[in-house]
């Protein structure tokens, strides 16, 4: 366990963030491995089929990740305040409520899958492969949620190394399973989905075994799962807020994907590749957001409000340094990165994807602020302002999909995020300035 309420904030934040960042890289490696192997083994049509459904899995899995991250904030606050019994119940509640919620979402998602695919305008030529792929991904959401829940609980008590090690193991296994299920056993794109789910299942088993052996506090018993109404309300208030925040983001992405899927296979592949690189670009930024959720959660629970303020300033400096590197990479090695992800040499695909990266990169300074401010406010109990900011993102993307893309076509998609980021950060800055200037912070 690592207490983030004592010691040098920058050192503690970096020590916490580095394993999380490496872990997220390996988690992204799942997706990148699928993309490259699908493109190389099965071809660009199969790659387009996978890309055409990405918005659905991203939406639902993103919601569940936000849900478990929100639950973990309650655990972090309990750990920071030294309330061991409450920490146990928060961990039990994370697993119980996460399981029940995921079960309901999985049933509904599989039942409504054909409707989702129609809304997404998936081309008829891609429909069969796209449906086969996404069915397995959705059926495996319980596995994904359980890993995220265990990782969130461990991060709440300052342990970020163990989740990293488990993901490293799972990521390597994922590559082997992808090759097995596509190149050796010809299961097509369904093999890519199956390999990812099975690899994640290994990380779940390792996580649960480690928690039981390493931390006696997580020797959960039946009574720990009898959580009161007050804690259920608090956990769902935090979890649903972060889940909704993630969902609103991805509902917007879903709206844009509907428009993208009408532009043809080359554009779908180019956008899929550009988004994969963007996910890599966002890793340090999202990791610092996760770090702030735990750092601020522990310090807010302990009443260390000055450290919350200092943490925000340090997080901005760190992520802005990374944003500068993003610009350099986009304008120098962008084509290489696109080829690395897709394996394609088609000029129309590479040029379109690189243009997306070049236009978006300079605005990562704003994106970094959004991520840090949202997670900081969530950690201090503000579950409204971050959702308002995310609703602005949803409304903006829907408006652009309906109004701008018919005029500018794919260029409308490219400029969507920079425009929306400017609008999103406004309510966050206003609320965070008000909160950080409050001498007590306890009235939030």
C-alpha positions in Angstrom: 0.0 0.0 0.0 1.2 3.5 -0.8 -0.1 6.5 1.2 -0.2 9.6 -1.1 -1.0 12.0 1.7 2.7 12.2 2.9 5.8 13.1 1.0 6.8 15.0 -2.1 3.7 15.2 -4.4 5.6 15.2 -7.7 7.6 12.1 -6.7 4.6 10.3 -5.4 2.5 11.2 -8.5 5.2 10.0 -10.9 5.8 6.8 -8.9 2.1 6.1 -9.0 1.6 7.2 -12.7 4.5 5.3 -14.3 3.2 1.8 -13.7 -0.3 2.9 -14.6 1.1 4.3 -17.9 3.0 1.2 -18.7 -0.1 -0.8 -17.8 -2.2 1.2 -20.2 0.4 0.8 -22.9 0.1 -2.9 -22.6 -3.7 -2.6 -22.5 -3.6 -0.6 -25.7 -1.3 -3.2 -27.0 -4.3 -5.6 -27.0 -6.0 -3.3 -29.4 -2.9 -2.5 -31.5 -2.1 -6.2 -31.8 -5.6 -6.9 -33.0 -5.4 -4.1 -35.6 -2.0 -5.0 -37.0 -2.6 -8.8 -37.1 -6.1 -8.4 -38.5 -4.8 -6.1 -41.2 -1.8 -8.3 -42.1 -3.4 -11.7 -41.9 -7.0 -11.0 -42.9 -6.7 -7.8 -45.0 -8.1 -4.3 -45.0 -11.8 -5.3 -45.4 -11.6 -7.3 -42.2 -9.8 -4.4 -40.5 -12.6 -2.0 -41.7 -15.1 -4.5 -40.2 -13.4 -4.3 -36.8 -13.1 -0.5 -37.0 -16.7 -0.1 -37.9 -17.8 -1.5 -34.6 -15.2 0.1 -32.4 -17.5 2.8 -31.2 -19.9 0.3 -29.7 -17.3 -1.6 -27.6 -15.6 1.7 -26.6 -18.9 3.1 -25.5 -19.9 0.2 -23.2 -16.5 -0.8 -22.0 -15.7 2.9 -21.4 -18.8 3.2 -19.2 -17.9 0.2 -17.1 -14.3 1.5 -16.7 -15.7 4.8 -15.6 -18.1 3.0 -13.2 -15.3 1.0 -11.5 -13.0 4.0 -11.4 -15.8 5.9 -9.6 -16.3 3.1 -7.2 -12.5 3.1 -6.5 -12.6 6.8 -5.5 -14.7 5.8 -2.5 -12.1 3.2 -1.7 -9.3 5.8 -2.0 -11.1 8.3 0.3 -11.6 5.5 2.8 -8.0 4.5 2.7 -6.8 8.2 3.0 -9.0 8.7 6.1 -7.7 5.5 7.7 -11.1 3.7 7.8 -10.2 0.1 7.2 -13.6 -1.4 7.6 -15.1 1.1 5.2 -12.2 0.3 2.7 -13.2 -3.4 2.9 -16.8 -2.7 2.2 -15.9 -0.3 -0.7 -13.8 -3.1 -2.3 -16.7 -5.6 -1.8 -19.1 -3.1 -3.2 -17.0 -2.4 -6.2 -17.0 -6.1 -7.1 -20.7 -6.7 -6.3 -22.2 -3.6 -7.9 -19.8 -3.9 -10.9 -20.9 -7.5 -11.5 -24.6 -6.8 -11.3 -24.4 -3.7 -13.5 -22.2 -5.4 -16.1 -24.5 -8.4 -16.3 -27.5 -6.2 -17.1 -25.6 -4.2 -19.7 -24.2 -7.3 -21.4 -27.7 -8.8 -21.8 -29.1 -5.6 -23.1 -26.2 -5.0 -25.5 -26.4 -8.4 -27.0 -30.1 -8.2 -27.4 -29.9 -4.9 -29.1 -26.8 -5.5 -31.2 -28.4 -5.5 -34.6 -30.0 -2.2 -33.8 -26.6 -0.8 -32.9 -25.1 -1.9 -36.1 -27.9 -0.4 -38.2 -27.5 2.9 -36.3 -23.8 2.8 -37.1 -24.5 2.5 -40.8 -22.2 -0.5 -41.0 -21.8 -1.3 -44.8 -23.4 -4.6 -45.9 -20.1 -5.9 -47.1 -18.7 -5.6 -43.6 -21.8 -6.6 -41.7 -21.2 -10.3 -41.1 -17.6 -9.9 -39.9 -18.4 -6.8 -37.8 -21.3 -8.6 -36.0 -19.2 -11.8 -35.4 -16.4 -9.7 -33.9 -18.4 -7.4 -31.6 -20.6 -10.2 -30.3 -17.6 -11.8 -28.6 -16.3 -8.5 -27.3 -19.6 -7.7 -25.7 -20.0 -11.2 -24.2 -16.5 -10.7 -22.6 -17.3 -7.4 -20.9 -17.6 -9.1 -17.5 -14.0 -10.1 -17.8 -12.9 -6.6 -18.7 -14.9 -5.1 -15.9 -13.5 -7.5 -13.3 -9.9 -6.6 -14.2 -10.7 -2.9 -14.1 -12.4 -3.3 -10.7 -9.4 -5.2 -9.2 -7.0 -2.7 -10.7 -9.0 0.2 -9.4 -9.1 -1.3 -5.9 -5.3 -1.8 -5.9 -4.7 1.7 -7.2 -6.9 3.1 -4.4 -4.4 1.8 -1.9 -1.5 3.0 -4.0 -0.5 -0.3 -5.6 0.1 0.3 -9.3 2.9 -2.2 -10.0 0.9 -5.4 -9.7 -1.8 -4.5 -12.3 1.1 -3.6 -14.6 2.7 -7.0 -14.3 -0.6 -8.8 -14.8 -1.3 -6.8 -18.0 2.2 -7.4 -19.3 1.5 -11.1 -19.0 -1.9 -10.8 -20.6 -0.7 -8.6 -23.5 2.0 -11.1 -24.5 -0.5 -13.9 -24.3 -2.9 -11.8 -26.4 -0.4 -11.6 -29.3 0.1 -15.4 -29.2 -3.7 -16.1 -29.1 -4.3 -13.6 -32.0 -1.8 -15.4 -34.2 -3.2 -18.8 -33.1 -6.8 -17.9 -33.7 -6.3 -16.1 -37.0 -3.2 -17.5 -38.7 -3.2 -21.1 -37.4 -6.8 -21.8 -36.5 -8.8 -19.8 -39.1 -11.4 -18.1 -36.9 -11.2 -14.8 -38.8 -12.0 -11.5 -36.9 -13.8 -13.6 -34.2 -10.4 -15.0 -33.3 -9.0 -11.6 -32.5 -11.9 -10.9 -30.2 -11.6 -14.3 -28.5 -7.9 -13.9 -28.0 -8.4 -10.6 -26.3 -11.1 -11.9 -23.9 -9.1 -15.0 -22.9 -5.9 -12.9 -22.3 -7.9 -10.5 -20.1 -9.3 -13.5 -18.2 -5.8 -14.4 -17.2 -5.2 -10.9 -15.8 -8.4 -11.2 -13.7 -7.3 -14.5 -12.2 -3.8 -13.1 -11.4 -5.3 -9.9 -9.9 -7.7 -11.7 -7.5 -5.1 -14.2 -6.4 -2.6 -11.4 -5.7 -5.1 -9.3 -3.7 -6.0 -12.3 -1.5 -2.3 -13.2 -0.9 -0.8 -9.7 -0.5 -3.5 -7.8 1.4 -5.3 -9.3 4.3 -7.7 -6.3 4.3 -9.1 -7.7 1.0 -9.9 -11.2 2.5 -13.5 -10.4 1.9 -16.2 -12.3 3.7 -20.0 -12.5 3.1 -20.7 -9.8 5.6 -18.5 -7.3 3.7 -20.8 -7.6 0.8 -23.7 -6.5 2.9 -23.2 -2.8 2.2 -25.6 -0.3 3.5 -27.9 2.0 1.4 -25.7 5.0 2.2 -22.6 3.4 0.7 -24.5 2.1 -2.3 -25.8 5.6 -2.9 -22.3 7.1 -2.6 -20.7 4.5 -4.8 -23.3 4.7 -7.5 -23.2 8.5 -7.3 -19.5 8.5 -7.9 -19.5 5.5 -10.3 -22.4 6.5 -12.5 -21.1 10.0 -12.7 -17.7 8.8 -14.0 -19.4 6.2 -16.2 -21.8 8.8 -17.6 -18.9 11.1 -18.2 -17.2 8.3 -20.2 -20.4 7.4 -22.0 -21.2 10.9 -23.1 -17.7 11.1 -24.6 -18.3 7.9 -26.5 -21.9 8.6 -27.5 -20.3 11.6 -29.3 -17.8 9.3 -30.8 -20.6 7.0 -31.9 -22.3 9.9 -33.6 -19.2 10.7 -35.5 -18.6 7.0 -36.4 -22.1 7.0 -38.0 -20.9 9.7 -40.4 -17.5 8.1 -40.9 -19.0 4.8 -42.0 -20.6 6.6 -45.0 -17.2 7.8 -46.4 -16.0 4.4 -47.7 -13.5 1.7 -46.6 -10.3 3.9 -47.0 -11.6 6.6 -44.7 -12.8 4.0 -42.2 -9.4 2.4 -42.1 -7.6 5.8 -42.0 -9.8 7.0 -39.1 -9.4 3.7 -37.3 -5.6 4.0 -37.5 -5.6 7.7 -36.5 -7.7 6.9 -33.5 -5.4 4.1 -32.4 -2.4 6.5 -32.5 -4.5 9.1 -30.7 -5.2 6.5 -28.0 -1.5 6.2 -27.6 -1.1 10.0 -27.5 -3.7 10.2 -24.8 -2.2 7.5 -22.6 0.0 9.8 -20.4 -2.8 12.3 -20.2 -5.4 9.8 -19.1 -3.0 8.2 -16.7 -2.4 11.5 -15.0 -6.2 11.8 -14.8 -6.3 8.4 -13.0 -3.4 9.5 -10.8 -5.3 12.7 -9.8 -8.4 10.7 -9.0 -6.4 8.6 -6.4 -4.0 11.3 -5.3 -6.8 13.9 -4.7 -9.2 11.2 -3.4 -6.7 10.1 -0.7 -5.7 13.7 0.2 -9.3 15.0 0.2 -10.3 12.1 2.5 -7.3 13.0 4.8 -8.2 16.7 4.8 -4.9 17.6 3.0 -6.4 20.3 0.8 -3.2 22.2 0.0 -1.7 19.0 -1.5 -4.8 18.8 -3.8 -4.0 22.3 -5.2 -0.3 21.5 -5.6 -1.2 18.2 -7.3 -3.3 20.0 -9.9 -0.4 22.4 -10.8 2.1 19.6 -11.0 -0.2 17.4 -13.2 -0.6 20.3 -15.7 3.1 20.8 -16.0 3.7 17.1 -16.6 1.0 16.6 -19.2 1.9 19.8 -21.1 5.4 18.5 -21.5 3.9 15.4 -23.1 1.6 17.5 -25.3 4.7 19.2 -26.8 6.1 15.7 -27.7 2.8 14.7 -29.3 3.1 17.7 -31.7 6.7 16.7 -32.6 5.7 13.1 -33.3 2.7 14.0 -35.4 4.7 16.3 -37.7 7.8 14.0 -38.1 7.0 10.3 -37.8 3.2 10.4 -38.4 3.3 8.3 -41.6 5.5 5.7 -39.9 3.1 5.4 -37.0 0.1 4.8 -39.3 2.0 2.2 -41.2 3.1 0.5 -38.0 -0.5 0.2 -36.8 -2.2 -0.9 -40.1 0.6 -2.3 -42.2 -0.9 -0.4 -45.2 1.1 1.5 -47.8 -2.0 2.9 -49.5 -1.3 6.7 -49.9 -4.9 7.8 -49.5 -5.2 6.0 -46.1 -1.9 7.2 -44.8 -2.3 10.8 -45.9 -5.8 11.0 -44.4 -4.8 9.6 -41.1 -1.7 11.8 -40.8 -3.8 14.9 -41.6 -6.0 14.0 -38.6 -3.0 13.7 -36.3 -1.4 17.0 -37.4 -4.6 19.1 -37.0 -5.5 17.6 -33.6 -2.0 17.5 -32.0 -1.6 21.3 -31.1 -4.8 21.2 -29.0 -3.6 18.4 -26.6 -2.7 21.2 -24.1 -6.4 21.8 -23.7 -7.3 18.1 -23.6 -4.8 17.6 -20.8 -6.4 20.3 -18.7 -9.9 18.7 -19.3 -8.7 15.3 -18.1 -7.0 16.6 -15.0 -9.8 19.0 -14.0 -12.5 16.4 -14.4 -10.8 13.7 -12.3 -9.8 16.2 -9.6 -13.4 17.4 -9.3 -14.7 13.8 -9.2 -12.2 12.9 -6.5 -13.5 15.8 -4.3 -17.1 14.8 -4.7 -18.3 17.0 -7.5 -20.2 14.6 -9.7 -22.1 17.3 -11.7 -19.6 19.6 -13.4 -17.6 16.8 -15.1 -20.8 15.4 -16.6 -21.8 18.8 -17.8 -18.5 19.1 -19.6 -19.0 15.7 -21.1 -22.5 16.6 -22.2 -21.0 19.6 -24.1 -18.8 17.1 -25.9 -21.7 14.9 -26.8 -23.8 17.8 -28.1 -20.9 19.2 -30.0 -20.1 15.9 -31.8 -23.7 15.3 -32.6 -24.0 18.8 -34.1 -20.9 18.4 -36.1 -22.0 15.0 -37.4 -25.3 16.4 -38.5 -24.3 19.9 -39.7 -20.6 20.1 -40.5 -19.7 16.7 -42.1 -22.3 17.0 -44.9 -20.4 20.2 -45.9 -16.8 19.4 -45.1 -17.0 15.6 -45.2 -14.1 14.0 -43.3 -12.5 17.3 -42.6 -15.5 18.0 -40.3 -14.6 14.9 -38.3 -11.0 16.1 -38.0 -11.7 19.5 -36.7 -14.5 18.3 -34.3 -12.4 17.6 -31.2 -10.3 20.9 -31.2 -13.6 22.9 -31.5 -15.3 20.9 -28.8 -12.3 20.9 -26.4 -12.4 24.7 -26.2 -16.0 24.6 -25.1 -15.6 21.6 -22.7 -12.9 23.2 -20.6 -14.8 26.3 -19.8 -17.2 25.0 -17.0 -14.3 22.9 -15.6 -12.0 25.9 -15.2 -14.7 28.0 -13.6 -15.7 25.4 -11.1 -12.2 24.3 -10.2 -11.0 27.9 -9.7 -13.9 28.4 -7.3 -13.1 25.2 -5.4 -9.4 25.6 -5.2 -9.8 29.2 -4.0 -12.1 27.9 -1.2 -10.0 27.9 2.0 -11.7 24.8 3.4 -12.7 22.8 0.3 -14.8 20.8 2.6 -18.0 22.5 1.6 -17.9 20.9 -1.9 
